[in-house]
């Protein structure tokens, strides 16, 4: 009993706490059941809901637009709601098929955009002009310049456009007429002194009409007496001529006594065929024929230090220049 007396305040406090917890528990139970009790006393009135009317205005408008199909048409090949692509030109934006965004690398001529689109080439590719789309050895810009189809290997510019002049080697064989001995009325016995001006030590020799000049294929074929003027003066200078012909080339030339020499020119002309399909040299002489393929054959006419002249089957003269890479 002394314990309860001594700790009476703690006992009272514990009892109060227990009662408080128990009261809280029963109150919580009553609160949970309260809504159900209220609902029993005052049941809810359920009101049926009506669906909102459907708005068909947008559908009717769309049907009207579909009916007026002209408003849906476009003049470009893009999608209806996608703008046709434009290219920026110096004078403003233009459609791809208009204007020119590429130029020929050598002539600087503008290449129409429509040409690229015509053959389905990639217009916006920066290197499209230098590409060989059909693999025939010619670039697209070369095909455009020649008017050929860049997508067909059988359609390409002339092979001649890939032939370049390399140079010429000119050798002179000058022959001077120094004197004649004998009766000019008897040509068979006439001796004529000639000199080879371009040969080592410039040798001289006496020959008759019909003879070959030693160490050459050049023949003396004729002689004609004359004066350098027709004044009738007894001592007028002798201007007699000898006639010579090169038995190898058929070239003819005349030499004047103690004056203008006969000049037989031996010229060698060099070309080079240079493109992706074929590379080969040509060493020719005037009068010879160059055959590039079965369809392209050209006669070599002549050359200069900078170019050569060819003649096609129709007689048209064509100048062949050096490669720009040289």
C-alpha positions as CSV (number, residue, x, y, z in Angstrom):
1,X,0.0,0.0,0.0
2,X,2.9,2.3,0.7
3,X,3.8,2.1,-3.1
4,X,0.4,3.3,-4.2
5,X,0.6,6.1,-1.6
6,X,4.0,7.1,-2.6
7,X,3.3,7.0,-6.5
8,X,-0.3,8.0,-6.4
9,X,0.2,10.9,-8.9
10,X,1.8,8.5,-11.4
11,X,-1.0,6.1,-11.0
12,X,-3.6,8.9,-11.7
13,X,-1.7,10.0,-14.7
14,X,-1.5,6.5,-16.2
15,X,-5.2,6.0,-15.6
16,X,-6.1,9.3,-17.4
17,X,-3.9,8.4,-20.3
18,X,-5.5,5.0,-20.7
19,X,-9.0,6.5,-20.6
20,X,-7.9,9.2,-23.2
21,X,-6.6,6.6,-25.7
22,X,-9.7,4.4,-25.3
23,X,-11.9,7.5,-25.9
24,X,-10.0,8.4,-29.0
25,X,-10.3,4.9,-30.4
26,X,-14.1,4.8,-30.0
27,X,-14.4,8.4,-31.4
28,X,-12.5,7.3,-34.5
29,X,-14.8,4.4,-35.0
30,X,-17.8,6.7,-34.8
31,X,-16.3,9.1,-37.3
32,X,-15.8,6.3,-39.9
33,X,-19.4,5.2,-39.7
34,X,-20.7,8.8,-39.7
35,X,-20.9,9.3,-43.5
36,X,-22.8,6.0,-43.9
37,X,-25.3,7.1,-41.2
38,X,-25.8,10.5,-42.9
39,X,-26.3,8.8,-46.3
40,X,-29.0,6.6,-44.8
41,X,-30.7,9.6,-43.4
42,X,-30.4,11.7,-46.5
43,X,-30.0,9.5,-49.6
44,X,-28.5,11.3,-52.8
45,X,-30.6,12.1,-55.8
46,X,-28.9,10.8,-59.0
47,X,-29.6,13.1,-62.0
48,X,-28.9,11.6,-65.4
49,X,-26.4,13.5,-67.6
50,X,-27.0,14.5,-71.3
51,X,-24.3,14.3,-73.9
52,X,-23.2,17.7,-75.4
53,X,-24.4,18.1,-79.0
54,X,-21.8,17.2,-81.7
55,X,-20.4,20.2,-83.5
56,X,-20.3,19.4,-87.3
57,X,-19.3,22.8,-88.5
58,X,-15.6,21.8,-89.0
59,X,-16.6,18.6,-90.9
60,X,-18.9,20.6,-93.2
61,X,-16.1,23.1,-93.9
62,X,-13.7,20.4,-94.8
63,X,-16.2,18.8,-97.1
64,X,-16.6,22.1,-98.9
65,X,-12.9,22.5,-99.3
66,X,-12.6,19.0,-100.8
67,X,-15.3,19.8,-103.2
68,X,-13.3,22.8,-104.5
69,X,-10.3,20.8,-105.5
70,X,-8.6,23.6,-107.4
71,X,-7.5,25.1,-104.1
72,X,-5.5,22.0,-103.4
73,X,-3.5,21.9,-106.6
74,X,0.2,22.9,-106.8
75,X,2.4,23.7,-109.8
76,X,5.6,22.0,-108.4
77,X,6.4,18.4,-107.8
78,X,6.7,18.7,-104.1
79,X,4.2,17.7,-101.5
80,X,1.0,19.8,-101.1
81,X,2.1,21.4,-97.8
82,X,5.8,21.5,-98.6
83,X,7.2,24.5,-100.4
84,X,9.0,24.0,-103.7
85,X,12.8,24.3,-103.0
86,X,14.4,27.5,-104.3
87,X,18.0,28.3,-105.1
88,X,19.6,31.6,-104.2
89,X,20.9,33.4,-107.3
90,X,22.6,36.8,-107.5
91,X,19.4,38.4,-108.5
92,X,17.2,36.6,-105.9
93,X,15.7,33.2,-105.2
94,X,14.7,31.1,-108.2
95,X,13.2,27.7,-108.9
96,X,15.7,24.9,-109.5
97,X,14.8,24.6,-113.1
98,X,15.5,28.3,-113.7
99,X,19.0,29.9,-113.8
100,X,22.4,28.2,-113.5
101,X,24.3,27.4,-110.3
102,X,27.2,25.6,-112.2
103,X,29.6,26.9,-114.8
104,X,31.9,25.1,-117.3
105,X,35.4,25.0,-115.7
106,X,37.2,26.0,-118.9
107,X,34.8,28.2,-120.9
108,X,33.0,29.7,-117.8
109,X,29.7,29.3,-119.6
110,X,26.7,28.9,-117.3
111,X,25.2,25.4,-117.5
112,X,21.4,25.6,-117.1
113,X,19.9,23.9,-114.1
114,X,17.2,22.4,-116.3
115,X,19.9,20.3,-118.1
116,X,20.9,18.6,-114.9
117,X,17.3,18.0,-113.9
118,X,16.5,16.7,-117.4
119,X,19.0,13.8,-116.9
120,X,18.3,13.3,-113.2
121,X,21.7,14.5,-112.1
122,X,22.3,15.8,-108.6
123,X,22.0,19.5,-109.2
124,X,23.1,20.6,-105.7
125,X,26.2,18.4,-105.6
126,X,29.2,20.8,-105.9
127,X,31.3,18.3,-107.9
128,X,28.5,17.2,-110.3
129,X,30.1,19.0,-113.3
130,X,33.4,17.1,-113.0
131,X,31.9,13.7,-112.4
132,X,31.6,11.1,-115.1
133,X,28.1,9.8,-114.5
134,X,27.9,7.2,-117.2
135,X,31.6,6.1,-117.0
136,X,32.4,6.9,-120.7
137,X,35.6,8.9,-119.9
138,X,33.9,12.3,-120.3
139,X,32.8,14.6,-117.5
140,X,29.2,15.9,-117.3
141,X,30.3,19.4,-118.3
142,X,32.1,18.0,-121.4
143,X,28.9,16.1,-122.3
144,X,26.8,19.3,-121.9
145,X,29.2,21.3,-124.1
146,X,29.0,18.6,-126.8
147,X,25.2,18.1,-126.5
148,X,25.5,14.4,-125.6
149,X,23.7,12.3,-123.0
150,X,25.6,12.2,-119.7
151,X,23.7,9.0,-118.6
152,X,24.4,7.0,-121.7
153,X,28.0,5.6,-122.2
154,X,27.3,5.2,-126.0
155,X,26.6,8.9,-126.3
156,X,29.7,11.0,-125.7
157,X,31.8,13.8,-127.3
158,X,34.3,13.1,-130.1
159,X,37.5,11.3,-129.0
160,X,39.3,14.1,-130.8
161,X,38.6,16.4,-127.9
162,X,41.0,14.3,-125.8
163,X,43.8,14.6,-128.4
164,X,46.5,17.1,-127.5
165,X,49.4,18.5,-129.4
166,X,52.8,17.8,-127.8
167,X,55.3,19.4,-130.1
168,X,57.1,19.4,-133.4
169,X,60.6,18.5,-134.5
170,X,61.8,20.3,-137.7
171,X,64.9,19.2,-139.6
172,X,66.0,21.2,-142.7
173,X,67.9,19.8,-145.6
174,X,69.0,22.9,-147.6
175,X,70.8,22.4,-150.9
176,X,72.6,25.2,-152.7
177,X,73.2,25.4,-156.4
178,X,76.8,26.8,-156.9
179,X,77.6,26.5,-160.6
180,X,77.0,24.6,-163.8
181,X,79.7,23.4,-166.3
182,X,79.1,22.4,-169.9
183,X,76.8,23.2,-172.8
184,X,73.3,24.1,-171.6
185,X,71.9,22.9,-174.9
186,X,73.1,19.4,-174.0
187,X,71.6,18.8,-170.6
188,X,72.7,15.2,-170.5
189,X,76.3,16.2,-170.2
190,X,75.8,19.3,-168.0
191,X,77.5,19.1,-164.6
192,X,76.0,20.9,-161.7
193,X,77.8,21.7,-158.5
194,X,75.6,21.5,-155.4
195,X,76.3,21.9,-151.7
196,X,74.4,20.4,-148.7
197,X,74.2,23.3,-146.3
198,X,72.8,21.4,-143.3
199,X,75.1,18.4,-143.5
200,X,78.3,18.2,-141.4
201,X,81.2,20.1,-143.2
202,X,78.7,21.2,-145.9
203,X,80.0,18.8,-148.6
204,X,80.0,19.8,-152.3
205,X,79.6,17.5,-155.3
206,X,79.1,17.6,-159.1
207,X,76.1,15.6,-160.3
208,X,74.1,15.3,-163.6
209,X,70.4,15.5,-164.2
210,X,68.7,12.3,-163.0
211,X,71.4,11.6,-160.3
212,X,70.7,11.3,-156.6
213,X,72.5,13.7,-154.2
214,X,74.9,11.4,-152.2
215,X,73.6,10.1,-148.9
216,X,70.0,11.3,-149.6
217,X,67.0,10.4,-151.6
218,X,66.8,13.8,-153.3
219,X,67.2,13.7,-157.0
220,X,68.2,16.4,-159.5
221,X,65.4,16.3,-162.1
222,X,65.7,19.5,-164.1
223,X,67.6,22.6,-165.1
224,X,66.5,25.9,-166.6
225,X,68.6,28.9,-167.7
226,X,67.4,32.4,-166.9
227,X,68.5,35.9,-165.9
228,X,67.5,37.6,-162.7
229,X,66.1,40.5,-164.8
230,X,64.9,41.0,-168.3
231,X,66.8,44.2,-169.0
232,X,68.8,42.7,-171.8
233,X,72.0,43.8,-170.3
234,X,74.8,41.4,-171.3
235,X,76.2,41.1,-167.8
236,X,72.9,40.7,-166.0
237,X,73.1,38.2,-163.1
238,X,72.5,34.6,-163.9
239,X,69.4,33.3,-162.2
240,X,69.3,29.7,-163.5
241,X,67.4,27.1,-161.5
242,X,67.8,23.4,-160.8
243,X,64.7,21.3,-159.9
244,X,64.9,18.7,-157.1
245,X,62.5,16.2,-155.7
246,X,62.6,14.1,-152.5
247,X,62.0,10.5,-153.5
248,X,60.9,9.7,-150.0
249,X,58.1,12.3,-149.5
250,X,57.6,13.5,-153.1
251,X,58.3,17.1,-152.0
252,X,59.7,19.4,-154.7
253,X,61.9,22.4,-154.4
254,X,64.1,24.6,-156.6
255,X,67.6,26.1,-156.0
256,X,68.8,29.3,-157.6
257,X,72.4,29.6,-158.7
258,X,74.4,31.3,-156.0
259,X,71.1,32.4,-154.5
260,X,68.1,30.9,-152.8
261,X,68.7,27.2,-151.8
262,X,66.2,24.4,-152.1
263,X,64.8,23.5,-148.7
264,X,63.4,20.1,-147.9
265,X,61.8,20.2,-144.5
266,X,61.5,17.0,-142.5
267,X,58.9,17.6,-139.8
268,X,57.8,15.2,-137.0
269,X,54.6,16.1,-135.1
270,X,53.8,14.5,-131.8
271,X,50.3,14.1,-130.2
272,X,49.0,12.4,-127.1
273,X,45.5,10.9,-126.6
274,X,44.8,11.4,-122.9
275,X,41.6,10.5,-121.1
276,X,40.4,7.8,-118.7
277,X,39.6,5.1,-121.3
278,X,42.9,5.3,-123.2
279,X,46.3,7.0,-123.1
280,X,48.6,6.6,-126.1
281,X,51.1,8.8,-128.1
282,X,51.1,9.5,-131.9
283,X,54.2,10.4,-133.8
284,X,53.3,11.5,-137.3
285,X,54.3,13.6,-140.3
286,X,52.4,16.0,-142.5
287,X,50.1,14.0,-144.8
288,X,49.8,11.0,-142.5
289,X,46.6,9.8,-140.9
290,X,45.7,9.5,-137.2
291,X,43.1,6.9,-136.4
292,X,41.5,7.4,-133.0
293,X,38.8,4.7,-133.5
294,X,36.7,3.2,-136.3
295,X,34.7,6.4,-136.8
296,X,37.4,9.0,-136.2
297,X,40.3,9.3,-138.7
298,X,42.1,12.6,-139.3
299,X,44.8,13.7,-141.8
300,X,47.7,15.6,-140.3
301,X,48.0,18.9,-142.3
302,X,50.8,20.9,-140.6
303,X,51.9,22.2,-137.3
304,X,53.4,25.3,-135.6
305,X,55.3,25.6,-132.3
306,X,51.9,25.9,-130.4
307,X,49.4,23.8,-132.3
308,X,48.7,21.4,-135.1
309,X,46.1,21.3,-137.9
310,X,44.1,18.2,-138.8
311,X,41.6,17.6,-141.5
312,X,38.5,15.4,-141.0
313,X,36.7,13.2,-143.6
314,X,34.6,16.1,-144.7
315,X,37.6,18.3,-145.4
316,X,37.0,20.5,-142.3
317,X,40.2,21.9,-140.8
318,X,40.6,21.4,-137.0
319,X,43.2,23.0,-134.7
320,X,44.6,20.8,-131.9
321,X,46.2,22.7,-129.1
322,X,48.4,21.8,-126.2
323,X,46.9,20.4,-123.0
324,X,46.2,23.1,-120.4
325,X,48.0,20.8,-117.9
326,X,51.3,21.4,-119.6
